């Protein structure tokens, strides 16, 4: 996943690199590979979503926690009965 994120950022000529971008890429790509849901800023969310789609994985990336809350609730509801 990190390779996909780095590839996506590198190919975008308009990308402006900021101090924490590499750190975000490392930790959020790990989260996207293992966590059920990832909540992050818009730009990184777009990069993660594109990478997950290229890897043929379902993207569960959200910009705001309130946007993720219904999906988290659904997930908790479906696992509570098992």
mmCIF file of the N, C-alpha and C atoms, coordinates in Angstrom:
data_MODEL
# 
_entry.id   MODEL 
# 
loop_
_atom_site.group_PDB 
_atom_site.id 
_atom_site.type_symbol 
_atom_site.label_atom_id 
_atom_site.label_alt_id 
_atom_site.label_comp_id 
_atom_site.label_asym_id 
_atom_site.label_entity_id 
_atom_site.label_seq_id 
_atom_site.pdbx_PDB_ins_code 
_atom_site.Cartn_x 
_atom_site.Cartn_y 
_atom_site.Cartn_z 
_atom_site.occupancy 
_atom_site.B_iso_or_equiv 
_atom_site.pdbx_formal_charge 
_atom_site.auth_seq_id 
_atom_site.auth_comp_id 
_atom_site.auth_asym_id 
_atom_site.auth_atom_id 
_atom_site.pdbx_PDB_model_num 
ATOM 1   N N  . UNK A 1 1  ? 0.818   -1.181  0.000   1.00 0.00 ? 1  UNK A N  1 
ATOM 2   C CA . UNK A 1 1  ? 0.000   0.000   0.000   1.00 0.00 ? 1  UNK A CA 1 
ATOM 3   C C  . UNK A 1 1  ? 0.873   1.260   0.000   1.00 0.00 ? 1  UNK A C  1 
ATOM 4   N N  . UNK A 1 2  ? 1.962   1.225   0.759   1.00 0.00 ? 2  UNK A N  1 
ATOM 5   C CA . UNK A 1 2  ? 2.870   2.386   0.778   1.00 0.00 ? 2  UNK A CA 1 
ATOM 6   C C  . UNK A 1 2  ? 3.411   2.661   -0.619  1.00 0.00 ? 2  UNK A C  1 
ATOM 7   N N  . UNK A 1 3  ? 3.758   1.614   -1.338  1.00 0.00 ? 3  UNK A N  1 
ATOM 8   C CA . UNK A 1 3  ? 4.270   1.776   -2.707  1.00 0.00 ? 3  UNK A CA 1 
ATOM 9   C C  . UNK A 1 3  ? 3.233   2.457   -3.585  1.00 0.00 ? 3  UNK A C  1 
ATOM 10  N N  . UNK A 1 4  ? 1.981   2.070   -3.450  1.00 0.00 ? 4  UNK A N  1 
ATOM 11  C CA . UNK A 1 4  ? 0.907   2.672   -4.240  1.00 0.00 ? 4  UNK A CA 1 
ATOM 12  C C  . UNK A 1 4  ? 0.739   4.155   -3.907  1.00 0.00 ? 4  UNK A C  1 
ATOM 13  N N  . UNK A 1 5  ? 0.785   4.471   -2.623  1.00 0.00 ? 5  UNK A N  1 
ATOM 14  C CA . UNK A 1 5  ? 0.632   5.860   -2.191  1.00 0.00 ? 5  UNK A CA 1 
ATOM 15  C C  . UNK A 1 5  ? 1.807   6.708   -2.685  1.00 0.00 ? 5  UNK A C  1 
ATOM 16  N N  . UNK A 1 6  ? 3.009   6.199   -2.528  1.00 0.00 ? 6  UNK A N  1 
ATOM 17  C CA . UNK A 1 6  ? 4.193   6.928   -2.982  1.00 0.00 ? 6  UNK A CA 1 
ATOM 18  C C  . UNK A 1 6  ? 4.158   7.112   -4.499  1.00 0.00 ? 6  UNK A C  1 
ATOM 19  N N  . UNK A 1 7  ? 3.755   6.079   -5.207  1.00 0.00 ? 7  UNK A N  1 
ATOM 20  C CA . UNK A 1 7  ? 3.648   6.135   -6.661  1.00 0.00 ? 7  UNK A CA 1 
ATOM 21  C C  . UNK A 1 7  ? 2.651   7.217   -7.076  1.00 0.00 ? 7  UNK A C  1 
ATOM 22  N N  . UNK A 1 8  ? 1.494   7.238   -6.441  1.00 0.00 ? 8  UNK A N  1 
ATOM 23  C CA . UNK A 1 8  ? 0.456   8.218   -6.763  1.00 0.00 ? 8  UNK A CA 1 
ATOM 24  C C  . UNK A 1 8  ? 0.947   9.646   -6.500  1.00 0.00 ? 8  UNK A C  1 
ATOM 25  N N  . UNK A 1 9  ? 1.588   9.849   -5.370  1.00 0.00 ? 9  UNK A N  1 
ATOM 26  C CA . UNK A 1 9  ? 2.090   11.193  -5.039  1.00 0.00 ? 9  UNK A CA 1 
ATOM 27  C C  . UNK A 1 9  ? 3.207   11.610  -5.986  1.00 0.00 ? 9  UNK A C  1 
ATOM 28  N N  . UNK A 1 10 ? 4.066   10.684  -6.334  1.00 0.00 ? 10 UNK A N  1 
ATOM 29  C CA . UNK A 1 10 ? 5.206   10.989  -7.199  1.00 0.00 ? 10 UNK A CA 1 
ATOM 30  C C  . UNK A 1 10 ? 4.751   11.351  -8.613  1.00 0.00 ? 10 UNK A C  1 
ATOM 31  N N  . UNK A 1 11 ? 3.723   10.665  -9.111  1.00 0.00 ? 11 UNK A N  1 
ATOM 32  C CA . UNK A 1 11 ? 3.249   10.918  -10.470 1.00 0.00 ? 11 UNK A CA 1 
ATOM 33  C C  . UNK A 1 11 ? 2.515   12.250  -10.618 1.00 0.00 ? 11 UNK A C  1 
ATOM 34  N N  . UNK A 1 12 ? 1.964   12.755  -9.540  1.00 0.00 ? 12 UNK A N  1 
ATOM 35  C CA . UNK A 1 12 ? 1.217   14.008  -9.594  1.00 0.00 ? 12 UNK A CA 1 
ATOM 36  C C  . UNK A 1 12 ? 2.199   15.182  -9.572  1.00 0.00 ? 12 UNK A C  1 
ATOM 37  N N  . UNK A 1 13 ? 2.378   15.821  -10.730 1.00 0.00 ? 13 UNK A N  1 
ATOM 38  C CA . UNK A 1 13 ? 3.339   16.922  -10.837 1.00 0.00 ? 13 UNK A CA 1 
ATOM 39  C C  . UNK A 1 13 ? 2.934   18.131  -10.008 1.00 0.00 ? 13 UNK A C  1 
ATOM 40  N N  . UNK A 1 14 ? 1.660   18.248  -9.688  1.00 0.00 ? 14 UNK A N  1 
ATOM 41  C CA . UNK A 1 14 ? 1.179   19.381  -8.920  1.00 0.00 ? 14 UNK A CA 1 
ATOM 42  C C  . UNK A 1 14 ? 1.314   19.210  -7.413  1.00 0.00 ? 14 UNK A C  1 
ATOM 43  N N  . UNK A 1 15 ? 1.851   18.078  -6.981  1.00 0.00 ? 15 UNK A N  1 
ATOM 44  C CA . UNK A 1 15 ? 1.966   17.819  -5.545  1.00 0.00 ? 15 UNK A CA 1 
ATOM 45  C C  . UNK A 1 15 ? 2.977   18.756  -4.898  1.00 0.00 ? 15 UNK A C  1 
ATOM 46  N N  . UNK A 1 16 ? 2.545   19.387  -3.836  1.00 0.00 ? 16 UNK A N  1 
ATOM 47  C CA . UNK A 1 16 ? 3.434   20.202  -3.016  1.00 0.00 ? 16 UNK A CA 1 
ATOM 48  C C  . UNK A 1 16 ? 3.703   19.388  -1.757  1.00 0.00 ? 16 UNK A C  1 
ATOM 49  N N  . UNK A 1 17 ? 4.953   19.058  -1.531  1.00 0.00 ? 17 UNK A N  1 
ATOM 50  C CA . UNK A 1 17 ? 5.323   18.242  -0.373  1.00 0.00 ? 17 UNK A CA 1 
ATOM 51  C C  . UNK A 1 17 ? 5.427   19.118  0.862   1.00 0.00 ? 17 UNK A C  1 
ATOM 52  N N  . UNK A 1 18 ? 4.834   18.666  1.932   1.00 0.00 ? 18 UNK A N  1 
ATOM 53  C CA . UNK A 1 18 ? 4.922   19.350  3.222   1.00 0.00 ? 18 UNK A CA 1 
ATOM 54  C C  . UNK A 1 18 ? 5.688   18.473  4.199   1.00 0.00 ? 18 UNK A C  1 
ATOM 55  N N  . UNK A 1 19 ? 6.077   19.066  5.312   1.00 0.00 ? 19 UNK A N  1 
ATOM 56  C CA . UNK A 1 19 ? 6.926   18.386  6.291   1.00 0.00 ? 19 UNK A CA 1 
ATOM 57  C C  . UNK A 1 19 ? 6.420   17.024  6.734   1.00 0.00 ? 19 UNK A C  1 
ATOM 58  N N  . UNK A 1 20 ? 5.143   16.908  7.011   1.00 0.00 ? 20 UNK A N  1 
ATOM 59  C CA . UNK A 1 20 ? 4.617   15.677  7.579   1.00 0.00 ? 20 UNK A CA 1 
ATOM 60  C C  . UNK A 1 20 ? 4.076   14.698  6.549   1.00 0.00 ? 20 UNK A C  1 
ATOM 61  N N  . UNK A 1 21 ? 4.182   14.987  5.273   1.00 0.00 ? 21 UNK A N  1 
ATOM 62  C CA . UNK A 1 21 ? 3.588   14.137  4.244   1.00 0.00 ? 21 UNK A CA 1 
ATOM 63  C C  . UNK A 1 21 ? 4.145   12.717  4.246   1.00 0.00 ? 21 UNK A C  1 
ATOM 64  N N  . UNK A 1 22 ? 5.436   12.578  4.364   1.00 0.00 ? 22 UNK A N  1 
ATOM 65  C CA . UNK A 1 22 ? 6.023   11.230  4.345   1.00 0.00 ? 22 UNK A CA 1 
ATOM 66  C C  . UNK A 1 22 ? 5.574   10.434  5.567   1.00 0.00 ? 22 UNK A C  1 
ATOM 67  N N  . UNK A 1 23 ? 5.526   11.063  6.717   1.00 0.00 ? 23 UNK A N  1 
ATOM 68  C CA . UNK A 1 23 ? 5.048   10.387  7.929   1.00 0.00 ? 23 UNK A CA 1 
ATOM 69  C C  . UNK A 1 23 ? 3.600   9.963   7.761   1.00 0.00 ? 23 UNK A C  1 
ATOM 70  N N  . UNK A 1 24 ? 2.764   10.846  7.240   1.00 0.00 ? 24 UNK A N  1 
ATOM 71  C CA . UNK A 1 24 ? 1.366   10.506  6.986   1.00 0.00 ? 24 UNK A CA 1 
ATOM 72  C C  . UNK A 1 24 ? 1.263   9.322   6.032   1.00 0.00 ? 24 UNK A C  1 
ATOM 73  N N  . UNK A 1 25 ? 2.074   9.343   4.992   1.00 0.00 ? 25 UNK A N  1 
ATOM 74  C CA . UNK A 1 25 ? 2.031   8.258   4.007   1.00 0.00 ? 25 UNK A CA 1 
ATOM 75  C C  . UNK A 1 25 ? 2.375   6.918   4.639   1.00 0.00 ? 25 UNK A C  1 
ATOM 76  N N  . UNK A 1 26 ? 3.379   6.887   5.478   1.00 0.00 ? 26 UNK A N  1 
ATOM 77  C CA . UNK A 1 26 ? 3.795   5.630   6.111   1.00 0.00 ? 26 UNK A CA 1 
ATOM 78  C C  . UNK A 1 26 ? 2.680   5.094   7.004   1.00 0.00 ? 26 UNK A C  1 
ATOM 79  N N  . UNK A 1 27 ? 2.211   5.911   7.927   1.00 0.00 ? 27 UNK A N  1 
ATOM 80  C CA . UNK A 1 27 ? 1.233   5.427   8.906   1.00 0.00 ? 27 UNK A CA 1 
ATOM 81  C C  . UNK A 1 27 ? -0.147  5.206   8.307   1.00 0.00 ? 27 UNK A C  1 
ATOM 82  N N  . UNK A 1 28 ? -0.593  6.079   7.420   1.00 0.00 ? 28 UNK A N  1 
ATOM 83  C CA . UNK A 1 28 ? -1.916  5.894   6.836   1.00 0.00 ? 28 UNK A CA 1 
ATOM 84  C C  . UNK A 1 28 ? -1.954  4.743   5.843   1.00 0.00 ? 28 UNK A C  1 
ATOM 85  N N  . UNK A 1 29 ? -0.853  4.482   5.146   1.00 0.00 ? 29 UNK A N  1 
ATOM 86  C CA . UNK A 1 29 ? -0.840  3.316   4.255   1.00 0.00 ? 29 UNK A CA 1 
ATOM 87  C C  . UNK A 1 29 ? -0.872  2.025   5.069   1.00 0.00 ? 29 UNK A C  1 
ATOM 88  N N  . UNK A 1 30 ? -0.223  2.012   6.234   1.00 0.00 ? 30 UNK A N  1 
ATOM 89  C CA . UNK A 1 30 ? -0.319  0.848   7.135   1.00 0.00 ? 30 UNK A CA 1 
ATOM 90  C C  . UNK A 1 30 ? -1.748  0.688   7.627   1.00 0.00 ? 30 UNK A C  1 
ATOM 91  N N  . UNK A 1 31 ? -2.358  1.783   8.029   1.00 0.00 ? 31 UNK A N  1 
ATOM 92  C CA . UNK A 1 31 ? -3.735  1.734   8.519   1.00 0.00 ? 31 UNK A CA 1 
ATOM 93  C C  . UNK A 1 31 ? -4.687  1.238   7.435   1.00 0.00 ? 31 UNK A C  1 
ATOM 94  N N  . UNK A 1 32 ? -4.506  1.718   6.214   1.00 0.00 ? 32 UNK A N  1 
ATOM 95  C CA . UNK A 1 32 ? -5.394  1.325   5.117   1.00 0.00 ? 32 UNK A CA 1 
ATOM 96  C C  . UNK A 1 32 ? -5.268  -0.165  4.807   1.00 0.00 ? 32 UNK A C  1 
ATOM 97  N N  . UNK A 1 33 ? -4.111  -0.729  5.062   1.00 0.00 ? 33 UNK A N  1 
ATOM 98  C CA . UNK A 1 33 ? -3.908  -2.151  4.809   1.00 0.00 ? 33 UNK A CA 1 
ATOM 99  C C  . UNK A 1 33 ? -4.508  -3.055  5.865   1.00 0.00 ? 33 UNK A C  1 
ATOM 100 N N  . UNK A 1 34 ? -4.654  -2.555  7.085   1.00 0.00 ? 34 UNK A N  1 
ATOM 101 C CA . UNK A 1 34 ? -5.081  -3.418  8.190   1.00 0.00 ? 34 UNK A CA 1 
ATOM 102 C C  . UNK A 1 34 ? -6.356  -2.980  8.899   1.00 0.00 ? 34 UNK A C  1 
ATOM 103 N N  . UNK A 1 35 ? -6.621  -1.697  8.954   1.00 0.00 ? 35 UNK A N  1 
ATOM 104 C CA . UNK A 1 35 ? -7.778  -1.200  9.705   1.00 0.00 ? 35 UNK A CA 1 
ATOM 105 C C  . UNK A 1 35 ? -9.060  -1.351  8.888   1.00 0.00 ? 35 UNK A C  1 
ATOM 106 N N  . UNK A 1 36 ? -10.169 -1.449  9.589   1.00 0.00 ? 36 UNK A N  1 
ATOM 107 C CA . UNK A 1 36 ? -11.459 -1.523  8.907   1.00 0.00 ? 36 UNK A CA 1 
ATOM 108 C C  . UNK A 1 36 ? -11.824 -0.191  8.262   1.00 0.00 ? 36 UNK A C  1 
ATOM 109 N N  . UNK A 1 37 ? -11.420 0.916   8.893   1.00 0.00 ? 37 UNK A N  1 
ATOM 110 C CA . UNK A 1 37 ? -11.734 2.257   8.402   1.00 0.00 ? 37 UNK A CA 1 
ATOM 111 C C  . UNK A 1 37 ? -10.552 3.179   8.653   1.00 0.00 ? 37 UNK A C  1 
ATOM 112 N N  . UNK A 1 38 ? -10.383 4.144   7.759   1.00 0.00 ? 38 UNK A N  1 
ATOM 113 C CA . UNK A 1 38 ? -9.333  5.149   7.920   1.00 0.00 ? 38 UNK A CA 1 
ATOM 114 C C  . UNK A 1 38 ? -9.983  6.522   7.778   1.00 0.00 ? 38 UNK A C  1 
ATOM 115 N N  . UNK A 1 39 ? -9.670  7.417   8.704   1.00 0.00 ? 39 UNK A N  1 
ATOM 116 C CA . UNK A 1 39 ? -10.154 8.791   8.645   1.00 0.00 ? 39 UNK A CA 1 
ATOM 117 C C  . UNK A 1 39 ? -8.924  9.688   8.504   1.00 0.00 ? 39 UNK A C  1 
ATOM 118 N N  . UNK A 1 40 ? -8.905  10.503  7.441   1.00 0.00 ? 40 UNK A N  1 
ATOM 119 C CA . UNK A 1 40 ? -7.737  11.353  7.195   1.00 0.00 ? 40 UNK A CA 1 
ATOM 120 C C  . UNK A 1 40 ? -8.142  12.566  6.361   1.00 0.00 ? 40 UNK A C  1 
ATOM 121 N N  . UNK A 1 41 ? -7.190  13.452  6.133   1.00 0.00 ? 41 UNK A N  1 
ATOM 122 C CA . UNK A 1 41 ? -7.457  14.656  5.353   1.00 0.00 ? 41 UNK A CA 1 
ATOM 123 C C  . UNK A 1 41 ? -7.785  14.297  3.904   1.00 0.00 ? 41 UNK A C  1 
ATOM 124 N N  . UNK A 1 42 ? -8.378  15.249  3.211   1.00 0.00 ? 42 UNK A N  1 
ATOM 125 C CA . UNK A 1 42 ? -8.886  15.021  1.858   1.00 0.00 ? 42 UNK A CA 1 
ATOM 126 C C  . UNK A 1 42 ? -7.825  14.529  0.882   1.00 0.00 ? 42 UNK A C  1 
ATOM 127 N N  . UNK A 1 43 ? -6.692  15.217  0.810   1.00 0.00 ? 43 UNK A N  1 
ATOM 128 C CA . UNK A 1 43 ? -5.688  14.842  -0.186  1.00 0.00 ? 43 UNK A CA 1 
ATOM 129 C C  . UNK A 1 43 ? -5.158  13.428  0.054   1.00 0.00 ? 43 UNK A C  1 
ATOM 130 N N  . UNK A 1 44 ? -4.818  13.131  1.278   1.00 0.00 ? 44 UNK A N  1 
ATOM 131 C CA . UNK A 1 44 ? -4.304  11.795  1.583   1.00 0.00 ? 44 UNK A CA 1 
ATOM 132 C C  . UNK A 1 44 ? -5.389  10.744  1.393   1.00 0.00 ? 44 UNK A C  1 
ATOM 133 N N  . UNK A 1 45 ? -6.621  11.110  1.683   1.00 0.00 ? 45 UNK A N  1 
ATOM 134 C CA . UNK A 1 45 ? -7.738  10.194  1.460   1.00 0.00 ? 45 UNK A CA 1 
ATOM 135 C C  . UNK A 1 45 ? -7.897  9.844   -0.008  1.00 0.00 ? 45 UNK A C  1 
ATOM 136 N N  . UNK A 1 46 ? -7.733  10.842  -0.871  1.00 0.00 ? 46 UNK A N  1 
ATOM 137 C CA . UNK A 1 46 ? -7.820  10.590  -2.315  1.00 0.00 ? 46 UNK A CA 1 
ATOM 138 C C  . UNK A 1 46 ? -6.705  9.659   -2.779  1.00 0.00 ? 46 UNK A C  1 
ATOM 139 N N  . UNK A 1 47 ? -5.510  9.895   -2.281  1.00 0.00 ? 47 UNK A N  1 
ATOM 140 C CA . UNK A 1 47 ? -4.361  9.072   -2.659  1.00 0.00 ? 47 UNK A CA 1 
ATOM 141 C C  . UNK A 1 47 ? -4.568  7.637   -2.179  1.00 0.00 ? 47 UNK A C  1 
ATOM 142 N N  . UNK A 1 48 ? -5.021  7.465   -0.939  1.00 0.00 ? 48 UNK A N  1 
ATOM 143 C CA . UNK A 1 48 ? -5.274  6.123   -0.400  1.00 0.00 ? 48 UNK A CA 1 
ATOM 144 C C  . UNK A 1 48 ? -6.372  5.406   -1.177  1.00 0.00 ? 48 UNK A C  1 
ATOM 145 N N  . UNK A 1 49 ? -7.440  6.127   -1.490  1.00 0.00 ? 49 UNK A N  1 
ATOM 146 C CA . UNK A 1 49 ? -8.549  5.526   -2.227  1.00 0.00 ? 49 UNK A CA 1 
ATOM 147 C C  . UNK A 1 49 ? -8.090  5.037   -3.598  1.00 0.00 ? 49 UNK A C  1 
ATOM 148 N N  . UNK A 1 50 ? -7.307  5.849   -4.306  1.00 0.00 ? 50 UNK A N  1 
ATOM 149 C CA . UNK A 1 50 ? -6.800  5.435   -5.618  1.00 0.00 ? 50 UNK A CA 1 
ATOM 150 C C  . UNK A 1 50 ? -5.907  4.195   -5.501  1.00 0.00 ? 50 UNK A C  1 
ATOM 151 N N  . UNK A 1 51 ? -5.046  4.185   -4.498  1.00 0.00 ? 51 UNK A N  1 
ATOM 152 C CA . UNK A 1 51 ? -4.161  3.035   -4.290  1.00 0.00 ? 51 UNK A CA 1 
ATOM 153 C C  . UNK A 1 51 ? -4.932  1.767   -3.971  1.00 0.00 ? 51 UNK A C  1 
ATOM 154 N N  . UNK A 1 52 ? -5.940  1.881   -3.110  1.00 0.00 ? 52 UNK A N  1 
ATOM 155 C CA . UNK A 1 52 ? -6.753  0.716   -2.761  1.00 0.00 ? 52 UNK A CA 1 
ATOM 156 C C  . UNK A 1 52 ? -7.516  0.186   -3.973  1.00 0.00 ? 52 UNK A C  1 
ATOM 157 N N  . UNK A 1 53 ? -8.025  1.088   -4.789  1.00 0.00 ? 53 UNK A N  1 
ATOM 158 C CA . UNK A 1 53 ? -8.733  0.661   -6.000  1.00 0.00 ? 53 UNK A CA 1 
ATOM 159 C C  . UNK A 1 53 ? -7.794  -0.062  -6.960  1.00 0.00 ? 53 UNK A C  1 
ATOM 160 N N  . UNK A 1 54 ? -6.564  0.448   -7.106  1.00 0.00 ? 54 UNK A N  1 
ATOM 161 C CA . UNK A 1 54 ? -5.594  -0.220  -7.984  1.00 0.00 ? 54 UNK A CA 1 
ATOM 162 C C  . UNK A 1 54 ? -5.250  -1.612  -7.476  1.00 0.00 ? 54 UNK A C  1 
ATOM 163 N N  . UNK A 1 55 ? -5.269  -1.778  -6.160  1.00 0.00 ? 55 UNK A N  1 
ATOM 164 C CA . UNK A 1 55 ? -4.985  -3.086  -5.570  1.00 0.00 ? 55 UNK A CA 1 
ATOM 165 C C  . UNK A 1 55 ? -6.241  -3.967  -5.481  1.00 0.00 ? 55 UNK A C  1 
ATOM 166 N N  . UNK A 1 56 ? -7.333  -3.453  -6.028  1.00 0.00 ? 56 UNK A N  1 
ATOM 167 C CA . UNK A 1 56 ? -8.622  -4.153  -6.040  1.00 0.00 ? 56 UNK A CA 1 
ATOM 168 C C  . UNK A 1 56 ? -9.117  -4.467  -4.629  1.00 0.00 ? 56 UNK A C  1 
ATOM 169 N N  . UNK A 1 57 ? -8.969  -3.487  -3.751  1.00 0.00 ? 57 UNK A N  1 
ATOM 170 C CA . UNK A 1 57 ? -9.482  -3.586  -2.389  1.00 0.00 ? 57 UNK A CA 1 
ATOM 171 C C  . UNK A 1 57 ? -10.544 -2.523  -2.203  1.00 0.00 ? 57 UNK A C  1 
ATOM 172 N N  . UNK A 1 58 ? -11.486 -2.812  -1.342  1.00 0.00 ? 58 UNK A N  1 
ATOM 173 C CA . UNK A 1 58 ? -12.569 -1.856  -1.106  1.00 0.00 ? 58 UNK A CA 1 
ATOM 174 C C  . UNK A 1 58 ? -12.067 -0.700  -0.258  1.00 0.00 ? 58 UNK A C  1 
ATOM 175 N N  . UNK A 1 59 ? -12.106 0.516   -0.788  1.00 0.00 ? 59 UNK A N  1 
ATOM 176 C CA . UNK A 1 59 ? -11.657 1.663   0.007   1.00 0.00 ? 59 UNK A CA 1 
ATOM 177 C C  . UNK A 1 59 ? -12.686 2.016   1.081   1.00 0.00 ? 59 UNK A C  1 
ATOM 178 N N  . UNK A 1 60 ? -12.235 2.109   2.305   1.00 0.00 ? 60 UNK A N  1 
ATOM 179 C CA . UNK A 1 60 ? -13.066 2.561   3.418   1.00 0.00 ? 60 UNK A CA 1 
ATOM 180 C C  . UNK A 1 60 ? -12.337 3.727   4.076   1.00 0.00 ? 60 UNK A C  1 
ATOM 181 N N  . UNK A 1 61 ? -12.196 4.790   3.289   1.00 0.00 ? 61 UNK A N  1 
ATOM 182 C CA . UNK A 1 61 ? -11.448 5.974   3.702   1.00 0.00 ? 61 UNK A CA 1 
ATOM 183 C C  . UNK A 1 61 ? -12.430 7.139   3.791   1.00 0.00 ? 61 UNK A C  1 
ATOM 184 N N  . UNK A 1 62 ? -12.362 7.863   4.904   1.00 0.00 ? 62 UNK A N  1 
ATOM 185 C CA . UNK A 1 62 ? -13.287 8.960   5.157   1.00 0.00 ? 62 UNK A CA 1 
ATOM 186 C C  . UNK A 1 62 ? -12.520 10.232  5.508   1.00 0.00 ? 62 UNK A C  1 
ATOM 187 N N  . UNK A 1 63 ? -13.130 11.370  5.201   1.00 0.00 ? 63 UNK A N  1 
ATOM 188 C CA . UNK A 1 63 ? -12.513 12.667  5.519   1.00 0.00 ? 63 UNK A CA 1 
ATOM 189 C C  . UNK A 1 63 ? -12.820 13.120  6.929   1.00 0.00 ? 63 UNK A C  1 
ATOM 190 N N  . UNK A 1 64 ? -13.975 12.736  7.438   1.00 0.00 ? 64 UNK A N  1 
ATOM 191 C CA . UNK A 1 64 ? -14.396 13.175  8.767   1.00 0.00 ? 64 UNK A CA 1 
ATOM 192 C C  . UNK A 1 64 ? -14.873 11.971  9.569   1.00 0.00 ? 64 UNK A C  1 
ATOM 193 N N  . UNK A 1 65 ? -14.671 12.035  10.858  1.00 0.00 ? 65 UNK A N  1 
ATOM 194 C CA . UNK A 1 65 ? -15.123 10.958  11.720  1.00 0.00 ? 65 UNK A CA 1 
ATOM 195 C C  . UNK A 1 65 ? -16.642 10.811  11.654  1.00 0.00 ? 65 UNK A C  1 
ATOM 196 N N  . UNK A 1 66 ? -17.330 11.936  11.536  1.00 0.00 ? 66 UNK A N  1 
ATOM 197 C CA . UNK A 1 66 ? -18.796 11.854  11.451  1.00 0.00 ? 66 UNK A CA 1 
ATOM 198 C C  . UNK A 1 66 ? -19.248 11.157  10.171  1.00 0.00 ? 66 UNK A C  1 
ATOM 199 N N  . UNK A 1 67 ? -18.443 11.215  9.118   1.00 0.00 ? 67 UNK A N  1 
ATOM 200 C CA . UNK A 1 67 ? -18.772 10.488  7.891   1.00 0.00 ? 67 UNK A CA 1 
ATOM 201 C C  . UNK A 1 67 ? -18.546 8.988   8.065   1.00 0.00 ? 67 UNK A C  1 
ATOM 202 N N  . UNK A 1 68 ? -17.570 8.636   8.882   1.00 0.00 ? 68 UNK A N  1 
ATOM 203 C CA . UNK A 1 68 ? -17.251 7.226   9.112   1.00 0.00 ? 68 UNK A CA 1 
ATOM 204 C C  . UNK A 1 68 ? -18.177 6.583   10.135  1.00 0.00 ? 68 UNK A C  1 
ATOM 205 N N  . UNK A 1 69 ? -18.805 7.384   10.985  1.00 0.00 ? 69 UNK A N  1 
ATOM 206 C CA . UNK A 1 69 ? -19.614 6.854   12.082  1.00 0.00 ? 69 UNK A CA 1 
ATOM 207 C C  . UNK A 1 69 ? -20.700 5.872   11.633  1.00 0.00 ? 69 UNK A C  1 
ATOM 208 N N  . UNK A 1 70 ? -21.482 6.151   10.581  1.00 0.00 ? 70 UNK A N  1 
ATOM 209 C CA . UNK A 1 70 ? -22.496 5.171   10.165  1.00 0.00 ? 70 UNK A CA 1 
ATOM 210 C C  . UNK A 1 70 ? -21.883 3.829   9.729   1.00 0.00 ? 70 UNK A C  1 
ATOM 211 N N  . UNK A 1 71 ? -20.773 3.880   9.008   1.00 0.00 ? 71 UNK A N  1 
ATOM 212 C CA . UNK A 1 71 ? -20.119 2.641   8.570   1.00 0.00 ? 71 UNK A CA 1 
ATOM 213 C C  . UNK A 1 71 ? -19.571 1.870   9.767   1.00 0.00 ? 71 UNK A C  1 
ATOM 214 N N  . UNK A 1 72 ? -19.029 2.593   10.741  1.00 0.00 ? 72 UNK A N  1 
ATOM 215 C CA . UNK A 1 72 ? -18.518 1.948   11.952  1.00 0.00 ? 72 UNK A CA 1 
ATOM 216 C C  . UNK A 1 72 ? -19.676 1.327   12.727  1.00 0.00 ? 72 UNK A C  1 
ATOM 217 N N  . UNK A 1 73 ? -20.775 2.073   12.840  1.00 0.00 ? 73 UNK A N  1 
ATOM 218 C CA . UNK A 1 73 ? -21.964 1.543   13.524  1.00 0.00 ? 73 UNK A CA 1 
ATOM 219 C C  . UNK A 1 73 ? -22.498 0.297   12.846  1.00 0.00 ? 73 UNK A C  1 
ATOM 220 N N  . UNK A 1 74 ? -22.558 0.308   11.516  1.00 0.00 ? 74 UNK A N  1 
ATOM 221 C CA . UNK A 1 74 ? -23.015 -0.872  10.774  1.00 0.00 ? 74 UNK A CA 1 
ATOM 222 C C  . UNK A 1 74 ? -22.097 -2.058  11.032  1.00 0.00 ? 74 UNK A C  1 
ATOM 223 N N  . UNK A 1 75 ? -20.799 -1.806  11.017  1.00 0.00 ? 75 UNK A N  1 
ATOM 224 C CA . UNK A 1 75 ? -19.821 -2.866  11.247  1.00 0.00 ? 75 UNK A CA 1 
ATOM 225 C C  . UNK A 1 75 ? -19.948 -3.441  12.655  1.00 0.00 ? 75 UNK A C  1 
ATOM 226 N N  . UNK A 1 76 ? -20.096 -2.568  13.650  1.00 0.00 ? 76 UNK A N  1 
ATOM 227 C CA . UNK A 1 76 ? -20.251 -3.022  15.023  1.00 0.00 ? 76 UNK A CA 1 
ATOM 228 C C  . UNK A 1 76 ? -21.563 -3.782  15.212  1.00 0.00 ? 76 UNK A C  1 
ATOM 229 N N  . UNK A 1 77 ? -22.597 -3.323  14.531  1.00 0.00 ? 77 UNK A N  1 
ATOM 230 C CA . UNK A 1 77 ? -23.886 -4.009  14.608  1.00 0.00 ? 77 UNK A CA 1 
ATOM 231 C C  . UNK A 1 77 ? -23.851 -5.391  13.990  1.00 0.00 ? 77 UNK A C  1 
ATOM 232 N N  . UNK A 1 78 ? -23.125 -5.523  12.884  1.00 0.00 ? 78 UNK A N  1 
ATOM 233 C CA . UNK A 1 78 ? -23.064 -6.831  12.209  1.00 0.00 ? 78 UNK A CA 1 
ATOM 234 C C  . UNK A 1 78 ? -22.173 -7.812  12.951  1.00 0.00 ? 78 UNK A C  1 
ATOM 235 N N  . UNK A 1 79 ? -21.176 -7.334  13.692  1.00 0.00 ? 79 UNK A N  1 
ATOM 236 C CA . UNK A 1 79 ? -20.290 -8.240  14.432  1.00 0.00 ? 79 UNK A CA 1 
ATOM 237 C C  . UNK A 1 79 ? -20.831 -8.537  15.826  1.00 0.00 ? 79 UNK A C  1 
ATOM 238 N N  . UNK A 1 80 ? -21.780 -7.735  16.322  1.00 0.00 ? 80 UNK A N  1 
ATOM 239 C CA . UNK A 1 80 ? -22.336 -7.971  17.651  1.00 0.00 ? 80 UNK A CA 1 
ATOM 240 C C  . UNK A 1 80 ? -23.180 -9.234  17.695  1.00 0.00 ? 80 UNK A C  1 
ATOM 241 N N  . UNK A 1 81 ? -23.717 -9.644  16.552  1.00 0.00 ? 81 UNK A N  1 
ATOM 242 C CA . UNK A 1 81 ? -24.575 -10.817 16.495  1.00 0.00 ? 81 UNK A CA 1 
ATOM 243 C C  . UNK A 1 81 ? -23.830 -12.105 16.197  1.00 0.00 ? 81 UNK A C  1 
ATOM 244 N N  . UNK A 1 82 ? -22.532 -12.021 15.970  1.00 0.00 ? 82 UNK A N  1 
ATOM 245 C CA . UNK A 1 82 ? -21.772 -13.226 15.622  1.00 0.00 ? 82 UNK A CA 1 
ATOM 246 C C  . UNK A 1 82 ? -21.060 -13.779 16.821  1.00 0.00 ? 82 UNK A C  1 
# 
